[in-house]
């Protein structure tokens, strides 16, 4: 019960501030869609993704051992060479993100939430 209350509080806070929250932090029975962005060849694929409010985006590391991260306003993954990172977007808007290691190489992406 306490975890459910915390999840509800985090979801309400995210909605009020316009910030995205990690997918694991939200609760509830929303039947949202999931989307995948892969990290490969020092790029995010797709570079721009349009989703609906409440959907989750999961980034998958597939760049053969190169270190990357996903850094945007209100969310940040660890720097890693493999694995995944997910965020549930609870508010409409445009969310730009980048890899802090490869920003000069143009490793940037955008999530557009309707």
C-alpha positions as YAML, in Angstrom:
chain: A
units: angstrom
residues:
- id: 1
  name: UNK
  ca: [0.00, 0.00, 0.00]
- id: 2
  name: UNK
  ca: [2.82, 2.40, 0.87]
- id: 3
  name: UNK
  ca: [4.53, 1.76, -2.50]
- id: 4
  name: UNK
  ca: [1.26, 2.43, -4.34]
- id: 5
  name: UNK
  ca: [0.89, 5.76, -2.50]
- id: 6
  name: UNK
  ca: [4.47, 6.72, -3.41]
- id: 7
  name: UNK
  ca: [3.88, 5.81, -7.06]
- id: 8
  name: UNK
  ca: [0.71, 7.93, -7.10]
- id: 9
  name: UNK
  ca: [2.54, 10.86, -5.55]
- id: 10
  name: UNK
  ca: [5.35, 10.61, -8.13]
- id: 11
  name: UNK
  ca: [2.86, 10.46, -10.99]
- id: 12
  name: UNK
  ca: [0.98, 13.52, -9.67]
- id: 13
  name: UNK
  ca: [4.24, 15.44, -9.20]
- id: 14
  name: UNK
  ca: [5.36, 14.61, -12.73]
- id: 15
  name: UNK
  ca: [2.03, 15.71, -14.18]
- id: 16
  name: UNK
  ca: [2.13, 19.00, -12.25]
- id: 17
  name: UNK
  ca: [5.71, 19.85, -13.23]
- id: 18
  name: UNK
  ca: [5.75, 18.48, -16.77]
- id: 19
  name: UNK
  ca: [8.68, 16.20, -16.03]
- id: 20
  name: UNK
  ca: [8.99, 12.66, -17.28]
- id: 21
  name: UNK
  ca: [9.40, 9.94, -14.68]
- id: 22
  name: UNK
  ca: [11.21, 6.61, -14.89]
- id: 23
  name: UNK
  ca: [8.82, 3.86, -15.97]
- id: 24
  name: UNK
  ca: [9.51, 1.79, -12.86]
- id: 25
  name: UNK
  ca: [8.44, 4.68, -10.59]
- id: 26
  name: UNK
  ca: [4.87, 4.95, -11.79]
- id: 27
  name: UNK
  ca: [2.02, 2.77, -10.73]
- id: 28
  name: UNK
  ca: [-1.54, 2.25, -11.74]
- id: 29
  name: UNK
  ca: [-3.32, 0.30, -14.41]
- id: 30
  name: UNK
  ca: [-2.91, 2.62, -17.40]
- id: 31
  name: UNK
  ca: [-2.86, 0.58, -20.61]
- id: 32
  name: UNK
  ca: [-0.28, 2.68, -22.40]
- id: 33
  name: UNK
  ca: [1.94, 1.66, -25.30]
- id: 34
  name: UNK
  ca: [5.65, 0.93, -25.20]
- id: 35
  name: UNK
  ca: [8.17, 2.23, -27.70]
- id: 36
  name: UNK
  ca: [11.83, 1.40, -28.31]
- id: 37
  name: UNK
  ca: [14.77, 3.60, -29.28]
- id: 38
  name: UNK
  ca: [18.05, 1.84, -30.02]
- id: 39
  name: UNK
  ca: [21.50, 3.33, -29.48]
- id: 40
  name: UNK
  ca: [23.79, 2.28, -32.33]
- id: 41
  name: UNK
  ca: [26.40, 3.83, -34.62]
- id: 42
  name: UNK
  ca: [26.59, 6.78, -32.21]
- id: 43
  name: UNK
  ca: [22.94, 7.67, -32.93]
- id: 44
  name: UNK
  ca: [19.48, 7.17, -31.48]
- id: 45
  name: UNK
  ca: [17.15, 5.22, -33.81]
- id: 46
  name: UNK
  ca: [14.63, 6.70, -34.43]
- id: 47
  name: UNK
  ca: [15.95, 10.19, -33.80]
- id: 48
  name: UNK
  ca: [12.44, 11.60, -33.32]
- id: 49
  name: UNK
  ca: [9.61, 9.59, -31.84]
- id: 50
  name: UNK
  ca: [5.95, 10.65, -31.48]
- id: 51
  name: UNK
  ca: [4.01, 9.00, -28.67]
- id: 52
  name: UNK
  ca: [0.84, 9.47, -26.61]
- id: 53
  name: UNK
  ca: [0.75, 10.80, -23.07]
- id: 54
  name: UNK
  ca: [1.28, 7.93, -20.64]
- id: 55
  name: UNK
  ca: [3.37, 5.86, -23.06]
- id: 56
  name: UNK
  ca: [6.76, 4.45, -22.11]
- id: 57
  name: UNK
  ca: [9.96, 4.75, -24.12]
- id: 58
  name: UNK
  ca: [12.75, 2.23, -23.58]
- id: 59
  name: UNK
  ca: [16.24, 2.94, -24.88]
- id: 60
  name: UNK
  ca: [18.29, -0.17, -25.77]
- id: 61
  name: UNK
  ca: [22.10, -0.10, -25.94]
- id: 62
  name: UNK
  ca: [23.24, -1.89, -29.12]
- id: 63
  name: UNK
  ca: [26.46, -0.07, -30.00]
- id: 64
  name: UNK
  ca: [29.01, -2.86, -29.52]
- id: 65
  name: UNK
  ca: [30.50, -1.82, -26.18]
- id: 66
  name: UNK
  ca: [30.54, 1.96, -26.69]
- id: 67
  name: UNK
  ca: [29.52, 3.98, -23.64]
- id: 68
  name: UNK
  ca: [26.39, 6.10, -23.97]
- id: 69
  name: UNK
  ca: [23.73, 7.70, -21.80]
- id: 70
  name: UNK
  ca: [20.31, 9.28, -22.28]
- id: 71
  name: UNK
  ca: [20.07, 12.74, -20.71]
- id: 72
  name: UNK
  ca: [17.02, 14.99, -20.93]
- id: 73
  name: UNK
  ca: [15.12, 17.46, -18.77]
- id: 74
  name: UNK
  ca: [13.80, 15.41, -15.87]
- id: 75
  name: UNK
  ca: [15.42, 12.09, -16.78]
- id: 76
  name: UNK
  ca: [18.92, 10.65, -17.03]
- id: 77
  name: UNK
  ca: [20.23, 7.13, -17.48]
- id: 78
  name: UNK
  ca: [23.49, 5.79, -16.18]
- id: 79
  name: UNK
  ca: [26.39, 5.78, -18.61]
- id: 80
  name: UNK
  ca: [26.65, 2.19, -19.80]
- id: 81
  name: UNK
  ca: [27.70, -0.09, -22.66]
- id: 82
  name: UNK
  ca: [24.72, -2.45, -22.59]
- id: 83
  name: UNK
  ca: [21.28, -2.69, -21.08]
- id: 84
  name: UNK
  ca: [18.18, -0.54, -21.21]
- id: 85
  name: UNK
  ca: [16.56, 2.51, -19.63]
- id: 86
  name: UNK
  ca: [12.86, 3.37, -19.61]
- id: 87
  name: UNK
  ca: [10.82, 6.51, -19.02]
- id: 88
  name: UNK
  ca: [7.05, 6.93, -18.88]
- id: 89
  name: UNK
  ca: [6.00, 10.30, -20.29]
- id: 90
  name: UNK
  ca: [3.03, 11.66, -18.36]
- id: 91
  name: UNK
  ca: [2.60, 15.09, -19.92]
- id: 92
  name: UNK
  ca: [2.30, 16.36, -23.48]
- id: 93
  name: UNK
  ca: [5.24, 18.27, -24.88]
- id: 94
  name: UNK
  ca: [8.55, 17.97, -26.68]
- id: 95
  name: UNK
  ca: [11.39, 16.32, -24.78]
- id: 96
  name: UNK
  ca: [14.87, 16.72, -26.25]
- id: 97
  name: UNK
  ca: [17.64, 14.45, -25.03]
- id: 98
  name: UNK
  ca: [21.26, 13.66, -25.84]
- id: 99
  name: UNK
  ca: [24.28, 11.54, -24.94]
- id: 100
  name: UNK
  ca: [26.64, 13.68, -22.87]
- id: 101
  name: UNK
  ca: [29.61, 11.70, -24.20]
- id: 102
  name: UNK
  ca: [28.75, 12.11, -27.89]
- id: 103
  name: UNK
  ca: [26.85, 15.40, -28.04]
- id: 104
  name: UNK
  ca: [29.56, 16.88, -30.32]
- id: 105
  name: UNK
  ca: [29.03, 13.97, -32.75]
- id: 106
  name: UNK
  ca: [25.34, 14.86, -32.93]
- id: 107
  name: UNK
  ca: [23.93, 12.11, -30.71]
- id: 108
  name: UNK
  ca: [20.61, 13.80, -29.97]
- id: 109
  name: UNK
  ca: [17.00, 12.71, -29.98]
- id: 110
  name: UNK
  ca: [13.49, 14.00, -29.42]
- id: 111
  name: UNK
  ca: [10.31, 12.56, -27.94]
- id: 112
  name: UNK
  ca: [7.10, 14.35, -28.96]
- id: 113
  name: UNK
  ca: [4.24, 13.53, -26.59]
- id: 114
  name: UNK
  ca: [0.65, 14.19, -27.76]
...
